[in-house]
């Protein structure tokens, strides 16, 4: 994956520095000339003007930065050191060739960058803006620097330019499901690194599913010794008949130390992680480990195929106690403001047949099982709020009445977003029509197996997260948008990369 985003940079370098027909082995860094009018930045800055002249990096280049911008400067220093083997030493503001300064007049996460023959002057209102300026500067540099020791102390030149940029939306996200298929922490960090390069600032980490529980909870060890593993996995497509299975035990989980490491990595890349702990549905793995959490109390296996399952959490005090204990440990691990509680695809059959559930509906004067789910979500929201956090849920949490402070992630189209925004709730757009990157992206016979659907790159580029049904006042509740990567049919990191790219680039432009 670390070379995938280099491709679009390399295309620019190819146009502006050497012939695209040249043998790549012959394109040494010493041949790289200043990038000129073909320079491309993804996502495209609000303003970019190429100017005459070039700025050259060499072993004498120095840097000065406001103390609040140390993360951005350290990233730039490490990047230049790794790729070009040059050290950017510190200097005073007056003497440094690269300067980072605070400018509170700029918008949040925005920056300006003035590149002349003598200096690179970066100004930002906050640390995120300074970091995104570095990501822009990174794309201006030769793509060879994406590989370690590519520069061998060569002088590196980039075109003079004036760049002004700030994001359109507060929430610019990508999602990854690790419940269906598990991916090691190093891949998760790589995924996050590419989000940050594209100035995306939220990583939605889908950690629990019917097919596997992926996060260590110390109070409930069976979640990792039992619920993290399934006995076999469906082969081929779910709709195939007959269904076949591989007969191989499969699973994995992240220890709390793994989580801390990934969170620290994300923070250093100005990415906030939103963990998702599904409830009340998509809970078969947890109920398999602790059957008393279900309405039947029966022993059930961790799910071995895809789809929606009837085994959901029973809304009783034992379940609420379990989930509050889980969320306590989760909240301690993730410093961001949001906890995603799922809320989608929860069949109500077992609740309809459960004497306790039916009694609860009558006692609480609820209309039906949808009202009972609303009660369930509100109960969990109150606890999350008491810990100083907010919940996000899929748009099904609207059914039966929305929890008071909930943010809605609208996936079944935009209707959920419209309804929630009109009720004064924050919304994030992630509709299947434009944001589900598990859908096929090309109409070719050799495409890898996918869940179905068709979402080409062009359609993602054409996505507008602001529903036309909203008034100007209501649009303030649209936080942004997110691309989703569900992994039923992505058993390897190679397949995740293939499905995520290049559509992730398009989503970065959208937001």
N, C-alpha and C positions, 0 to 999 in steps of 0.2 A: 504493500500500500504506500510506502514512503516515496515511491517513484510516481504514483498515479497523478498527484497534483503537480508534479514536476512537468508532466506532459504539456499542460497548457502554457506553462512558462517557457518550456523548450520550443514550442511552436513560435512564440514571439521572438526568442533568441534566433531561431532558425531563419526567420524572415529578415531580421535586422543585422545579423552578424556574419552568417556563413550560408552557403548554398544548402538547401534542404536535401540535395542529392549527394552531398559529401558523405564519405564514410565516417560514421560516428566516432570510430577509433582515432581518426585523424583530427577531430575537433578538440584540440587541447585548449585549456583556459587562456593560454597566451594569445590565442587568435581572437578572443572575444573583444569586440570593439564596443564603444558606448551604445547603449540602446537608444534608438531614435523613434521616429514617428509611429512605428508599429507596436510600441509598448502597450501591453494589455494587463490590466489589473482586474482580478475577480475577487469579490464583486466590484463592479465598476464604481469608482469614486463619484461623488456628486459633481466635482469640478476637477479637471486635470488639463493643464496647459504645458506642453513641452516647449522648452526654451533653448536658446543657443548655448553651446558649451557643454562640458562634462565635469563631473566631480570624480576624483580618483581616490580610491582606498589604497593605502599602502601601510608599511610597517610603522610609519610615523603618525598615522591618523589617531587623533585623540577625541575624547568624549567628555561632555559635562552634562549632568542631569540634576533636576530638582530631586530631593530625597524621596518624594512620594512616587517617583517613576523608576525605582530600582529594579522592579521585575522586568519592565520593558528593556531597560539598558542591559541587564544581565542576559536576557534572551538574545539581544543583538550581539553582545560581546561573545557569547558562547557559539552563536551561529557562525560568525566570522572566523573565530578561532578554529572551529571544527572543519569548516569548509575551505578556508583560505590560509589557515595557519598564520593568521595575523592577530596580534594582541592590540585591542583598543584600550590604550591606557587613559587614565583620568587626567583632566586638565581643568584650569579655571574656565569660567564662562567666556572670558575675553580671548583666551588662547585656543580653546577647543575648536576642532573642525566640525564636530557634530554636537548640537546642543538640544536639550529637552527642557522646555519651560512650561510653567503653569499659565494658562489663560482662561480665567473663569468666565469670560464672555462667550466662550465656545459652548455648543450644546453637549449634553452628557454623551460620553463615548466618542465624541468627535475630535478631530485634530486638523491642523494645517501642517503642511510640509513644504518648505522652500529649499530647493536644491539649486545651488549655484556652483560656479567653478571653485569657489573658496570654501563654502560651508554647506552643511545640511542643518536647517533650523526647524525643529519640530516643536509645536505648541499644542497643548491639550488641556481640557478642563479637569480631567481625572486620569487615574492610572490606566483604565481600560482604553481611553483614547490614545494614550502614549503607546500602549501595547499594539493597538491596531495600526498605528503609524509604522511601527517596526515590521508588522506583517506586510504592509504595502511596500516598504523598502526592500523586504526580502524578495518580493516578486519582481522588483526592478533589477535586482542583482542577477547575474548569470545563473541559469538553472543548474549548472555543474556544481554549484556550492551546496546543493542538496545532498551531495555525497561527501563523505569525510575526506579530507586532505586532497581536495580537487585543485586547490589554488596554488599550493607549493610556493607561497610568498610572492605570487605574481601581483602586479598592480591591477586593480579592478576599477573600471570606469562605468558610470551610469550617466544617463542624460540629465541635464538640468531641467527642472520642472517645478511647477507650482501645483500643489494638490490640496483640495479642501474636501473633507468627507465627514459624514456622520450617519449613523444608521436610521432607517425609516421607522423601524419597530423596536420596542423594548425587548421583546421575546423573539429570539432567532434560534430555533432549536432543531436538533436531530435526536432521534430515538433509536434504541437498539434493544431487541428482545433477546435475552440470554436464557430464558426459561425453556424454550423449545430446543435450542441448541446452545451449548455452553462455550464461551470463548475466554481464553486465558487473560489475565490482567494486563499483560504487555500489549495484547491486541487492543484492549479497551483504551489504554493510554494512547496508542497510535491513532485510534479513531478520534479521540478527543483532540489530539494535536492537529488533526486536519480540520476539525470544526473551527478551532481557533484561527487557523490560517485563513479561513474563509469568513472570519469575523462573526461567527455564530457563537452565542454565549450560553446556551443551555444544552445539557446532555440528559435526556430522559432515559434512565436505566431501568428497564423492565425486568425485575429481579425474581418474581414469583409467578408460577403457572401451575396448571394441572399436571404438566409433564416434568416439573422439576422446581425445587426451591433452591435458590442460589446464594443466599446470604446467611452467614453464621449468626445464630441467635443463642447466646450462651445459656439462657434460662431454659431453652427447649432444644436439647442436643439432637433429638430424633429428626429435627428439620434438616439436619445435614447428614446424619448417619443413615437416615431412611428416605426422607422426602426429596433429597437431592439426586436420587438415582431411580431410574426406571429399568424394568427387566428386559425390555426390548424396544425397538422403534419401528414404526411403520415404514415400509419401503414403497417407493413410487408415490403416485398421487392418491389422496384420500378417496377420490371418486372411483378408483380402480376396483374392479370386481373380478375375482375375490381379492380382498386385501391380504397383503403378505408382510411378514415381519422378519427382521434380521436375526432375532434370537440372541442379541448381544446386550449385556447390561451396559447402561450409559448414564453418565451424569458428571457432576462436579459442582463446586461452590467456591465462593470467595470467603476467606477468613476475615475477621474484623481487621486484622493487620493489613490484609490485601486492600480492603475498602479504604482504610486510612491512607495508604500509599497512593491509590488512584485519586482520592479526593485532593490530596496535596498536589499531585500532578495537575489536576484540573484547575486548582486555584492559581497555580503558577502560569497557566495559560488563559486566565480570565474566563473560565468556563464554570458555570454552576451546575452541579449534578442534582437532578430530581430523581430520587429513588421511587419505584412503584412497588407497593405491597398490595396485591389484588384482594378485593373484598366486595361483596360477599361471594361472588362467583370466581371462577378460575382458581379454585381452592382445593382441588382434589388431592394434590400432593401433600398439602398440610394435613388434610383430614385423614389421609392414608397413614400418616405418622401418629396422629392423635384423633382416633375415631369419635371421641366424645365431642368434637367440635362440629360434627354433622348432626343432622336431624334424626338419622336412623340409628346412629351408634354402631353401625356395621363396619367390619373391616373391609377396606377397599384398596386396590392397588394404585400406585402412581400411574397416571394415564400413559399409555404407550402409543396412542395415535392422536391426531389433531382433532379439532372441532370444539363443540360446546358441550359441557357435561352437567348433569343434573345435581351432582354432589356439591352443594354450596354450604357456607357457614350457617349454622342455626343461630338466630338472634336471641341468645340467652346470655346470662351473666358470665358463664364459664367462657363462652366465645369472646365476649367483650373484654374479659380479663386477660385472655390469651393475646388478643390483638393489641391491647394497650401495653402489655409487657413487650411485645414485639416492637411496637412503634417507639417505645421508650429507648430501646437499644438502637433502633434505626436513627432516631432523631439525634442521639448522641454522636452518631458517626457522620452525619451529613449537615454541614453548617448552613446550607441554603434555606430560603424562606418557605419552600414548598415541599410537601409530601404528597405523592400521587397515590390515591387509594383505589384506583380502578373504577369499579362500579358498573362495568359493562357486562353484557351477555350472561346474566344470572337467571337461569330458568327458575320458575317459581313452583314447579311441581311438588317438590318435597315440602315446601312451606304450606302448600294447599292441603297436604296430607298430614301435616304435623299438628297434633292437638295443642301443643304449647304455642305454636305460631298463630293458630286460629284464635286461641284465648287472648293472646297479646293484641291481635287486631281489634277484638271487641273491647278490651280494657282501655286501649288507647284511642278508641273511637276512630279507627283508621278506615279508609274506604275499601282497601283491598291489599293484596300482596305488594303492589307497587308502593303503596303508602307505608308498608312495613319496611321496604328497602329504604325509603326516605328516612324513616325513623332510625334505621341501622346506620346510615351515612351521617345523620345529624349527631348521633351518639358518638361516633368516632371523630367527627369534626370538632365537637366540643372539647374532646380530649386533646386533639392536635393543637387547637387554638390555645388551650391552657398551657401548652409547652412553648408558646410563642411562634408557632408555625401556622401556615395556611394549607388547605387541601386543594388538590386538583383532582377532578374526576372526569371520566368519559361522559358523553352527553346523556347517557341513560340515567345519570343522577338527577336529571330534571324530572323524571317520572315520579309522580307521587308528591312532588314539592321539593324545591332545591334547598339545600342546607344554606344557612344565612350568609356565610362568608366564602362560599366555595367558588373556585374558578373552574369553568367548563372547557374541556377539550373536545371540540366538535369534530367527530369523525364520520358520522353517518350522513354526510352532506353538510350544509351550512345552517340548516334549520335550527339546530341546537344552539349555535352561536347567536343567531338572530334572537331567539327567545330569551336566552340568558342575558344578552346585552340590553334588551328592552326592559328586563327586570333589574338592571343595574349591576350585573355581575361581570367580572372580567372573563374574557374568552380567548382561547387560542385556536386557530383554524388548522385542522389537519384532516381534511376530507379525503375519503378514498379516491375521489375523482382526480385529485391533483397531488396528493401527498403520500400515497402508499407505494413505497419503493420495492415491495415484494411482488408487485404486479409486473407483467412482462413489459419490457421497454422496447422491444423490436418484434416485428412480425416475420421471423425467420425460423426455418426448420431446425436449425442447430442451437436455438436458445435453450439454456438450461431450464430444467423443470421448475415451474413456479406455481403459485396458488391459483393464478388465473388473472383475468382483467388485462387491461392494456393502458399503460401510461408512458407515452414517449416523452423524450426530453423537451420537445417544443411545448407540450401541454403544461409541463411544470413551469417553464419560463413564462407562460401566459397566465399564471395564477395570480389573482388579486385577492388578498386576504380580507379586504374590506367588503362585506356584503352590501349590495346595492339597496337592500331593504332597510338599512339603518339610516337614521338621521345623522346629521353632522355631530350632534351632541352624543348620540349613542355610540359613534365610532370610537370615542375615547376609551371604551371598554375593550376594544380589540387590542390585545397585547402584542400579537404577532402570529407567526405560523411555525409549523414543524413538519419535517419529513420523517416518516415512520418506516422502520425496517423490521418486519416480523420474519422470524427465521424457521418456520416449519420446513421449508424447502431449501434451507441454506446451512448445510452441515459443516461447511468449511469457511475459513476466513477469506479464501479466494472468492467464494460465491458471494459473501457479504460485500466485498469490495466491488465485484462486478455489478451487483444490483444497486449499491449505493451511489456509485459513480457512473456517469457524470451527472446524475440527477441532483446530487447534493450541491453541485456547483450552481445549478439552476435555482434551487431553493435559496441559496445564499444571496442570489441576485434579487429574488422576490422580497426578501425581508430586509 
